[in-house]
Amino acid sequence: MNRKTLVLSAIACLLAPALAACGGTGSGDDGGKAIVVGTTDFIESGKAPAPLDPAYTYDTGVWNFLRPTLQSLMQMPRGGGLPVPDAASDCRFTDTENESYRCKLRSGLQFANGDPLTAADVKYSLDRVTHIHDPNGPSGLLENIDTIEPVSAHELVFHLKTPDATFPYKLATPAAGIVEKSVYAPDKLRKGFVVDGSGPYTFKAEVSNNRLTKAIFTKNPHYKGSLKLQNDKVEIDSFPDAAAMGAALKSGKVDMEARTLSPEQIKQFSDGSSPNINFVESPGLEIRYLAFNTNDPAVKNKAVRQAMAALVDRGQIASQVYGATSEPLYSLIPSGIGGHTNSFFNKYGDPSKSEAAQILHSAGINSKVRLTLHYTSDHYGPGTAKEFALLKKQLNASGLFDVTTEGHKWAQFRPAEVKGDYAVYGMGWFPDFPDADNFISPFLSKGNFLNTPYANSTIRDTYIPDSRKAADRTTAVTPLQKIQDIVADDVPVLPLWQGKQYVAARDDLTGVEWALSNSSALQIWELGRGVS
């Protein structure tokens, strides 16, 4: 069968989720043969001795290894929308202020080893994340919890510090994954390549040189939740680069690849030259940006950051490096998310050397600004080095900057960034959930993901709380737009581009359209074997 390209229409699938064109039609009967998924994400246990502990890891690639195994109270449904219960049978706010959230558990819940799962285990798991409070971890997602009250063995209430209509989304992330006290200590991380939970699959790792090379997911017979598995076994194989992963797909050694295809592969798979390969394109919420250590002398003066914002040509980066796979981004909140506004374009317009020069001159900066742009060479795909070479060229061509670039392995890059070793560095963000709050709070709230020293009290104390009060998220637009305007003026981060999502798969695989959620979560339970 010849390759065909499928463009996923979110609207059509939401309106008609039962149609075969919108979802996998394969049954769980795959003849016992594991479905093999390729990825260029890798997990090492050197710099990260507890790489799979939910209290430690806060990375989309690693979370894709946790979601199938760690069950949460809530989960994001196929096609997006509001979170739905998973370990819970029902969850809801019980007050008009969105400060008290009550959940009832499904009856008969068990961990994969057969031990019972109760409300006390849920409390223990979330308390553990906030107590350990690892600087690399996702405790910031749970920071608004005041207390967790187990009402009975099957019911608990979350009392929040401030109103937060986005709280159900946070309970659908691996940060809220339920773990068992007997294997996860309350005050220290669990080392090694191990995950145990109550999710739809059990987990087994194959490791070489302290690096996970294969993750084996086997259907968990004790799972009770809302997910419907289309297979009994999935393997995720880690490849050193996109080229090796693509070769494995073409040869049939893997059935699907999603993270991370190179721009060249995307072009190749979409042009009809690869037989027996289906190619799925869908809207994406991935963003890339420059972040600043605003305490570093090189960029402490916001005029330097503003001048960079006035100079960077996002359109050139998108077209020359990533082609049709990305589009320029002028805000932390990407297009497609309620509350998005093009604040950076509104303030700076098209790239302008004269405007950048005026910004620097007005701040008394009359000599070249010397900077090093740091990026990770092995985490976001092969286009990153080209992107930073072009950024260097753009800034230096103005005559206002003297820029060099340095690439680092992720295992060294991330700890150095958190410690504040870099004045300017490139990062990517795949949202934890599809709401504007998750493009604002992780960067600008106290205890933020970047560990940035930038703090704006108006954003933290007024606009973020105001935006979270709105159960109807469309009414949160005003504070969200004010946040974006402040960011465009202060430039603690500089948004660059927004990406699309792509999946390439053998044409006997079903459910490929649902393999990635709109938040880039890998949903291996949707995959089955059948006739395309």
C-alpha positions in Angstrom: 0.0 0.0 0.0 1.3 3.4 -0.9 2.1 5.9 1.9 -0.7 8.4 2.6 -0.6 11.6 4.6 -3.3 12.2 7.2 -4.1 15.6 8.5 -5.9 15.4 11.8 -8.8 17.7 12.1 -9.4 18.3 15.8 -12.8 19.8 15.2 -14.0 16.9 13.0 -12.8 14.3 15.5 -14.3 16.0 18.4 -17.7 16.2 16.7 -17.6 12.6 15.5 -15.2 10.6 17.7 -16.8 7.3 16.8 -15.9 7.6 13.1 -13.1 5.3 12.0 -11.5 8.3 10.2 -10.9 9.9 13.6 -9.8 7.0 15.8 -8.1 3.6 15.8 -10.4 0.7 15.0 -8.0 -2.0 16.0 -8.9 -4.4 18.8 -6.7 -5.4 21.6 -5.9 -8.6 19.6 -2.4 -8.0 18.2 -1.4 -11.6 18.0 0.9 -11.2 21.0 3.4 -9.1 19.1 4.5 -6.0 20.8 3.9 -2.6 19.0 7.3 -0.9 18.9 7.5 2.9 19.1 10.7 4.7 18.3 11.9 7.9 20.1 15.0 10.0 20.2 14.2 10.8 23.9 16.7 9.2 26.2 16.9 8.6 29.9 20.2 8.4 31.8 21.0 7.7 35.4 24.3 9.6 35.8 23.4 13.2 36.4 19.8 12.1 37.1 20.1 9.1 39.5 16.3 9.0 39.9 15.2 9.7 36.3 11.8 8.1 36.6 10.6 9.3 40.0 7.6 11.5 39.6 8.9 13.8 42.3 12.1 14.4 40.2 11.2 14.4 36.5 9.5 17.2 34.7 10.1 16.6 31.1 7.6 15.6 28.4 9.8 12.9 27.0 10.3 11.2 30.3 6.6 11.7 31.3 5.8 9.6 28.2 7.4 6.7 30.1 5.4 7.5 33.3 1.9 8.0 31.9 1.2 4.4 31.0 2.3 3.2 34.4 1.4 5.8 37.0 -2.3 6.3 37.3 -3.8 9.7 38.3 -7.1 10.7 39.7 -7.9 12.4 36.3 -6.8 12.0 32.7 -7.1 13.9 29.5 -9.6 12.3 27.1 -9.1 11.4 23.5 -9.2 14.5 21.4 -8.7 16.9 24.3 -11.4 18.8 26.3 -11.8 18.8 30.0 -10.1 16.2 32.2 -12.2 13.1 33.1 -11.8 10.7 36.0 -9.4 7.8 35.9 -8.5 6.4 39.3 -11.4 8.6 40.5 -15.0 7.8 39.7 -16.0 11.4 40.2 -14.2 14.7 41.0 -15.7 18.2 41.3 -15.4 21.6 43.0 -17.8 21.8 45.9 -17.7 25.6 46.3 -18.3 28.5 44.1 -14.8 29.9 44.6 -13.0 26.8 43.1 -11.0 26.3 46.3 -12.4 22.9 47.5 -12.1 19.9 45.2 -13.6 16.5 46.2 -12.8 13.2 44.6 -14.3 9.7 45.0 -12.2 6.8 44.0 -13.3 3.9 41.9 -14.1 0.8 43.9 -11.6 -2.0 44.0 -8.6 0.0 42.9 -5.3 -1.9 43.1 -1.7 -1.3 42.4 -0.1 -3.6 39.7 1.1 -6.0 42.5 -2.4 -6.5 43.8 -2.1 -4.2 46.9 -5.2 -2.1 47.5 -5.1 1.6 46.6 -6.9 4.1 48.9 -7.3 7.8 49.4 -4.4 7.7 51.8 -2.2 6.6 48.9 -3.3 9.5 46.8 -2.5 11.9 49.7 0.8 10.3 50.3 1.8 10.5 46.6 1.1 14.2 46.2 2.4 15.2 49.6 5.6 13.3 48.7 6.2 15.5 45.6 5.7 18.7 47.5 7.8 17.6 50.4 10.8 16.5 48.4 10.4 19.7 46.3 13.2 18.7 44.0 14.4 21.7 42.0 14.2 19.7 38.8 10.8 18.4 39.6 7.1 19.3 39.1 6.2 20.4 42.6 5.3 23.8 41.3 2.2 22.2 39.7 1.0 21.2 43.2 2.1 24.3 45.1 -1.4 25.7 45.5 -2.6 22.7 47.6 -3.0 23.8 51.2 -4.1 20.4 52.7 -5.4 17.1 51.4 -8.1 15.5 53.6 -8.9 11.8 53.2 -12.6 11.7 54.2 -12.7 7.9 54.0 -10.7 5.1 52.3 -12.4 6.0 49.0 -12.9 9.8 49.2 -10.7 12.9 49.7 -10.9 16.6 49.5 -8.2 19.0 48.3 -8.3 22.4 50.0 -6.5 25.0 47.9 -4.7 28.1 49.0 -6.3 30.2 46.3 -9.0 29.5 43.7 -7.8 27.5 40.8 -10.1 26.3 38.0 -7.1 24.6 36.3 -6.6 22.2 39.3 -8.3 19.2 37.6 -5.8 19.5 34.7 -2.9 19.3 37.2 -4.4 16.1 38.7 -4.2 14.6 35.2 -0.3 14.9 35.0 2.4 12.5 36.2 3.1 15.0 39.0 0.0 13.6 40.6 0.8 10.0 39.7 -0.2 7.6 42.5 2.7 5.6 44.1 2.9 3.0 46.8 4.5 3.9 50.1 6.3 0.6 50.4 8.5 1.3 47.3 8.6 5.2 47.3 10.1 6.7 50.4 8.5 9.9 51.7 11.6 12.0 51.8 14.0 10.7 49.2 13.9 9.8 45.5 13.7 6.3 44.1 16.8 5.7 42.1 17.2 3.7 38.9 15.0 2.8 36.0 11.9 1.6 37.9 8.3 2.7 37.9 5.5 1.0 39.8 1.9 2.2 39.9 -1.7 1.3 39.1 -1.8 2.5 35.5 -2.9 0.5 32.5 0.6 -1.1 32.0 3.5 -2.4 34.0 7.0 -1.3 33.2 10.3 -3.0 32.6 13.5 -1.4 31.4 16.4 -2.6 29.4 19.5 -0.6 30.2 23.0 -0.2 28.7 25.7 2.0 30.2 23.3 3.7 32.6 21.0 4.6 29.7 17.5 3.3 29.1 17.5 1.6 25.7 14.1 0.0 25.7 11.0 0.4 27.8 8.6 -2.6 27.8 5.0 -1.9 28.7 2.7 -4.9 29.4 -1.0 -4.7 30.0 -1.8 -4.5 33.7 -4.6 -7.0 34.6 -5.4 -5.0 37.8 -6.0 -1.7 36.1 -9.3 -0.1 36.8 -9.8 3.3 35.0 -11.3 5.0 32.0 -8.6 4.1 29.4 -9.5 1.4 26.8 -6.3 -0.4 25.7 -6.0 -1.4 22.1 -3.0 -3.6 22.7 -1.4 -5.9 25.2 2.2 -4.8 24.9 4.2 -1.8 23.7 7.9 -1.3 23.5 9.5 2.2 23.3 13.0 2.0 21.8 15.4 4.9 22.2 17.5 5.9 19.2 20.6 8.1 19.1 19.2 10.3 16.4 16.3 10.8 14.0 18.1 9.2 11.1 18.6 5.9 12.9 15.0 6.0 14.1 13.8 6.7 10.6 15.8 3.8 9.1 14.3 1.5 11.7 10.8 2.6 10.7 11.4 2.0 7.0 12.9 -1.5 7.7 9.9 -2.5 9.9 12.0 -2.7 13.2 9.7 -0.1 14.7 6.0 0.5 14.0 5.8 4.2 14.8 8.0 7.2 15.5 6.9 10.5 16.9 9.7 12.2 18.9 11.6 13.7 17.4 11.5 13.7 13.6 13.9 16.0 11.8 12.7 18.7 9.4 14.2 16.7 6.5 12.3 13.5 7.6 9.0 15.4 7.8 9.5 16.7 4.3 10.4 13.2 3.1 7.5 11.4 4.7 5.0 13.9 3.5 6.1 13.9 -0.2 4.9 10.4 -1.0 8.3 8.7 -1.4 8.0 6.3 1.5 5.8 3.3 0.8 3.8 1.6 3.5 4.2 4.6 5.8 1.3 6.7 7.1 2.1 10.3 8.1 -0.1 12.2 10.5 0.1 16.0 11.0 -1.8 17.8 13.8 -1.8 21.2 15.4 0.9 21.5 18.1 1.4 23.5 21.3 5.1 23.0 21.5 7.0 26.3 21.9 10.7 27.4 21.7 12.1 30.4 23.4 15.2 32.1 24.8 15.3 32.4 28.6 17.4 34.9 30.5 19.1 34.8 33.9 18.0 38.4 34.7 20.6 38.6 37.5 23.5 38.0 35.2 25.4 41.2 34.4 25.3 40.6 30.7 21.5 40.8 30.5 20.4 42.3 33.8 19.6 45.6 32.0 16.3 44.9 30.3 17.3 47.1 27.4 19.7 44.3 26.2 16.8 41.9 26.3 14.5 44.3 24.5 17.0 45.0 21.8 17.2 41.2 21.2 13.5 41.1 20.9 13.6 43.9 18.4 16.2 42.2 16.3 15.3 38.5 16.2 13.7 37.4 12.9 11.3 34.6 13.9 10.0 34.2 10.3 13.5 33.5 9.0 14.1 30.9 11.7 10.9 29.2 10.9 11.3 29.2 7.2 15.1 28.5 6.9 15.5 25.9 9.7 12.1 24.3 10.3 10.2 24.9 7.1 6.5 24.3 7.3 6.8 22.6 10.6 6.8 25.8 12.7 5.4 29.3 12.7 6.7 32.5 14.4 5.6 33.0 18.0 5.1 36.4 19.6 3.9 35.4 23.1 4.5 32.7 25.7 0.9 31.5 25.1 0.7 29.9 21.6 -2.0 30.4 19.1 -4.8 28.0 19.5 -4.9 28.6 23.3 -7.6 30.9 24.7 -6.1 34.2 25.8 -3.3 34.3 23.2 -2.2 37.7 22.0 0.8 38.8 19.9 2.3 41.0 22.6 5.8 40.9 21.3 4.8 41.9 17.7 2.5 44.6 19.1 5.5 46.1 20.9 8.4 45.6 18.6 6.9 44.9 15.1 9.1 43.6 12.4 12.8 43.1 13.1 14.5 46.5 13.2 18.2 47.3 13.7 17.4 51.0 14.2 14.8 50.3 16.9 17.3 48.0 18.7 20.0 50.6 18.5 17.7 53.3 19.9 16.7 51.0 22.8 20.4 50.4 23.7 21.4 54.0 23.2 18.6 55.3 25.4 19.9 52.9 28.2 23.4 54.3 27.8 24.8 51.1 26.1 26.9 52.3 23.2 29.4 49.4 22.7 28.7 45.9 21.4 26.9 43.6 23.8 28.9 40.4 24.3 26.8 37.3 24.9 27.0 33.5 24.7 23.8 31.7 23.7 23.6 28.3 25.2 21.5 25.4 23.8 21.1 21.7 24.3 22.6 19.7 21.5 20.7 16.4 22.1 17.3 17.2 23.5 15.1 19.0 21.0 16.1 17.5 17.7 18.8 18.2 15.1 17.4 21.6 14.1 18.5 23.3 17.3 22.2 23.8 16.3 21.1 25.4 13.0 18.6 27.6 14.8 21.2 29.0 17.2 23.7 29.5 14.3 21.0 31.6 12.6 20.2 33.5 15.9 23.9 34.3 16.2 24.1 35.5 12.6 21.0 37.7 13.0 22.3 39.4 16.2 25.8 39.9 15.0 24.7 41.3 11.6 23.2 44.2 13.5 26.6 45.4 14.6 25.1 45.8 18.1 26.0 42.4 19.5 29.0 40.1 19.6 27.4 36.7 20.1 28.9 33.2 20.4 27.0 29.9 20.8 27.7 26.8 22.8 25.9 23.5 22.7 25.7 21.1 25.6 24.3 17.6 26.3 21.0 17.8 28.1 22.5 16.0 31.2 24.8 18.9 31.7 22.7 21.7 30.2 19.6 21.3 32.4 21.5 21.3 35.8 23.6 24.3 34.7 20.6 26.2 33.6 18.8 25.6 36.9 21.9 26.8 38.8 21.9 30.0 36.8 25.2 29.3 35.0 23.9 30.7 31.7 22.9 34.3 30.9 20.9 33.3 27.8 19.8 29.8 26.9 17.4 28.1 24.6 14.5 26.0 25.9 11.4 24.2 24.6 8.1 23.7 26.3 5.5 21.0 25.8 2.5 21.9 28.0 1.4 19.7 30.9 -2.2 20.6 29.9 -3.8 22.7 27.2 -4.6 25.8 29.1 -3.0 29.3 29.1 -2.0 29.0 32.8 0.4 26.3 31.9 2.3 28.6 29.6 2.4 31.3 32.2 2.8 29.9 35.7 5.7 27.5 35.0 7.8 30.5 33.9 6.6 33.3 36.0 5.4 32.0 39.4 7.3 31.4 42.5 9.3 28.1 42.3 9.1 28.2 38.5 10.4 25.5 36.2 13.3 27.7 35.0 14.4 28.7 38.5 14.6 32.2 37.1 15.3 35.1 39.4 12.8 37.3 37.5 9.8 38.1 39.7 7.0 40.5 38.9 4.7 40.9 41.9 1.8 42.1 39.8 1.8 39.0 37.7 2.3 36.6 40.7 0.0 38.3 43.2 -2.7 39.6 41.0 -3.0 38.5 37.4 -2.2 34.8 37.8 -4.7 34.4 40.7 -7.3 36.4 38.8 -6.9 34.2 35.7 -7.2 31.0 37.8 -10.5 32.1 39.3 -12.4 31.7 36.0 -14.1 28.4 35.7 -15.1 29.6 32.2 -11.6 30.0 30.8 -12.8 32.5 28.1 -13.3 35.0 30.9 -9.7 34.8 32.0 -8.6 36.7 28.8 -8.1 40.1 30.4 -5.5 39.2 33.1 -3.8 36.8 30.6 -3.3 39.5 28.1 -2.0 41.9 30.7 0.6 39.2 31.7 1.7 38.8 28.1 2.1 42.6 27.7 4.3 42.8 30.8 6.4 39.9 29.6 6.9 41.7 26.2 8.1 44.8 28.0 10.4 43.0 30.6 11.5 40.2 28.3 12.4 37.6 31.0 11.8 35.1 28.1 11.8 35.7 24.3 9.3 33.5 22.4 10.7 32.2 19.0 8.4 29.7 17.4 5.5 27.3 17.7 5.6 23.8 16.3 3.3 21.3 14.7 3.1 17.6 15.6 4.0 14.7 13.4 3.7 10.9 13.6 5.0 8.4 11.1 3.8 4.8 11.3 3.6 1.6 9.4 0.3 1.4 7.6 -1.0 -1.7 9.5 -1.1 0.3 12.8 -4.4 1.7 13.9 -5.1 4.6 16.3 -2.2 6.6 15.0 -4.3 9.7 14.8 -4.6 9.6 18.6 -1.0 8.7 19.4 -0.1 12.2 20.4 -2.5 14.4 22.4 -2.7 18.1 21.7 -0.2 18.5 24.6 2.3 16.1 22.9 1.6 13.3 25.4 2.3 9.9 23.9 -0.8 7.7 24.3 0.4 4.2 23.6 -2.9 2.6 24.7 -4.5 4.0 21.5 -2.3 1.9 19.2 -3.5 -1.4 17.7 -2.9 -3.6 14.7 -5.3 -3.9 11.9 -5.9 -3.0 8.2 -5.3 0.6 7.3 
